[in-house]
């Protein structure tokens, strides 16, 4: 199977899962795509995430908590700026290790099952972590997902999506300003666009017929194995 066909297939599944369960695009796609087309990580995937979270924000806008979103955007901006500073100083080998480590951190947080109380402090901590991991890997949903996991499904999708609209926007701007992304990344994003839109459309058909718990476990397993492979297996 040609790589581009496989890349499209993975993006369609990731975009569909993001729309159905509130996360999945980054954790599922990033580690696999890094091996197939490493040039898609992080900037083009951040742009893919920006698009899909913008669509979800519009769909679930009625469930947005404006006060908590303000806290999370502030914390996320700190995480993005920290990540942008780090990205300036890492080479490709160091980035592979950073990507693997951040993915395993995200997986570890997802596996804890701990449901922290939604407060200003917990929101700031989770959003800083998500901003950093999201900018370096475009898979930063786990810390914020952990924070919101006890909320209803619409509130999860609405508040995580609006948070990541701003954080992905901040992230891509920071990468462009620091020279860690360029116009070629935008071209690659445009090539991914059909797959993201197909996945978004497909979610309307599978939204009520998918086992969310099993899907989350599958995503976490894929991300775990991929994170370990990034750290211990050389290309």
Secondary structure as GFF3:
##gff-version 3
##sequence-region A 1 235
A	DSSP	alpha_helix	3	21	.	.	.	ID=ss1
A	DSSP	alpha_helix	25	36	.	.	.	ID=ss2
A	DSSP	three_ten_helix	38	40	.	.	.	ID=ss3
A	DSSP	alpha_helix	43	59	.	.	.	ID=ss4
A	DSSP	three_ten_helix	61	63	.	.	.	ID=ss5
A	DSSP	alpha_helix	66	87	.	.	.	ID=ss6
A	DSSP	alpha_helix	92	111	.	.	.	ID=ss7
A	DSSP	alpha_helix	120	137	.	.	.	ID=ss8
A	DSSP	alpha_helix	141	148	.	.	.	ID=ss9
A	DSSP	alpha_helix	153	177	.	.	.	ID=ss10
A	DSSP	alpha_helix	183	206	.	.	.	ID=ss11
A	DSSP	alpha_helix	212	232	.	.	.	ID=ss12
###
